[in-house]
Amino acid sequence: MKVRVDPELCVGHGRCYVLAPEVFEADERGLCLIPVAEVPPELEAKARIGEENCPERAIVIED
């Protein structure tokens, strides 16, 4: 599974990295970063939690 964030849509609510810190991080402005684009199988559920809770729909998952 690949995960990416659209920097044009992310405004830094932080739900992704609060709910799934194993997959998402914050930059110095509080915007979402994804340190590893290829998510291992054991973290796929966490990646989906981040995606589902993003109010701007800035997180995109590609299976």
Secondary structure, 3 states (H helix, E strand, C coil): CEEEECCCCCCCCCHHHHHCCCCCEECCCCCEECCCCECCHHHHHHHHHHHHCCCCCCEEEEC
